[in-house]
C-alpha cells in the first residue's frame, strides 16, 4: 500500500503556522528523515539533502543572523530548492524577510512551530516513520490476551473467529478479525490493527456479523496491538507428530520480523480458547526468563544421570 504524505498534512496534524510559500503546500514528502542544515549555513551545499524536510532551530538561526545580507540571501535561496518539501522554524522564531522572499519565489512552504527544536523533530519524525512504515495484510484474528498480542491464523473454517469470541467472553480484547493490517514500526516490532470497515466486528458462521463493542462493551476491543506470538490452528491429522514438549520453537516471518509460532491441532473436545490463553501466559513466562519445557528437560536429564550413577 503506497502512502503519500504532503506538506499540508503536517499543517493539519501539528501546531504549525504557514508563513510563506503557500503555493508549495502540496509538495510530496518522500522520506521520514529530517535535516538540520547546520553545515549548509556555512555555505557548504555539496551534500545538501534537499529532498528532506528541513528544520531550523535557534543555533542555525543565530548563525544565519550573523551573516552579512548577501550571504543570507545566498543561503536562503539555496535552502529553498525546487524539491524541498518545507522548512520548519522552531521556538516561534521570527523568520527573516530574505527567507520569506526566497520561499515565495521557489514555492517552498515555511512553517513555524512554537515548540522546542527537539520536541518538533521528535514528533515530526515519529509521524513520518509511522506513515512510511512497511505494511502488509494477513488473513487471521488478532487478540490481546493478558497484554500479549496473539495473531491466530489457519485455513478458512478452522474456528479462528469462534475462538476469538470465546476469548472475548473470557475477558480478553479483540483487535481485528478476518483481515489484520500489520505495520512494521521498527526492525523488530509489528503492530496489528483492523481495517476501518471491520473495526470491532466479528464474523460467526451461522450468526453473521456481530459488533463486539456493542455486545461486550468498550473494554472488549482495542484499536491496535504489538504482535508477539503467532498461533496456527490446523485440523488434526492422525499420523502427524505434534510437538509435545515445546523445546523446538517454530518461527514465522512477517516482513522483516521473525515471530514465535505454535501450531495447535483442532478436533472436537479441545478447548482452543483455554489452550491459546495458556500459550499466551507461557510466552510471558518465557519472556521473563522461565521456560517450562527447558526446565522439564533439565530435570529429566538430571534424573537419567542419577539413575545411571546408581547402576554404575
C-alpha positions, 0 to 999 in steps of 0.5 A: 500500500503506497502512502503519500504524505504532503506538506499540508498534512503536517499543517493539519496534524501539528501546531504549525503556522504557514508563513510563506510559500503557500503555493508549495503546500502540496509538495510530496514528502518522500522520506521520514528523515529530517535535516538540520542544515547546520553545515549548509549555513556555512555555505557548504551545499555539496551534500545538501539533502534537499529532498528532506524536510528541513528544520531550523532551530535557534543555533542555525538561526543565530548563525544565519543572523550573523551573516552579512545580507548577501550571504543570507540571501545566498543561503536562503535561496539555496535552502529553498530548492525546487524539491524541498518539501518545507522548512520548519522554524522552531521556538516561534522564531521570527523568520527573516524577510530574505527567507520569506522572499526566497520561499515565495519565489521557489514555492517552498512552504515555511512553517513555524512551530512554537515548540522546542527544536527537539520536541518538533523533530521528535514528533515530526519524525515519529509521524513520518516513520509511522506513515512510511512504515512497511505494511502488509495484510494477513488473513487471521484474528488478532487478540490481546490476551493478558497484554500479549498480542496473539495473531491466530491464523489457519485455513478458512473454517478452522474456528479462528473467529469462534475462538476469538469470541470465546476469548472475548467472553473470557475477558480478553480484547479483540483487535481485528478479525478476518483481515489484520493490517500489520505495520512494521514500526521498527526492525523488530516490532509489528503492530496489528490493527483492523481495517476501518470497515471491520473495526470491532466486528466479528464474523460467526458462521451461522450468526453473521456479523456481530459488533463486539463493542456493542455486545461486550462493551468498550473494554472488549476491543482495542484499536491496535496491538504489538504482535508477539506470538503467532498461533496456527490452528490446523485440523488434526491429522492422525499420523502427524507428530505434534510437538509435545514438549515445546523445546523446538520453537517454530518461527514465522516471518512477517516482513522483516520480523521473525515471530514465535509460532505454535501450531495447535491441532483442532478436533472436537473436545479441545478447548482452543480458547483455554489452550491459546490463553495458556500459550499466551501466559507461557510466552510471558513466562518465557519472556521473563526468563522461565521456560517450562519445557527447558526446565522439564528437560533439565530435570529429566536429564538430571534424573537419567544421570542419577539413575545411571550413577546408581547402576554404575 
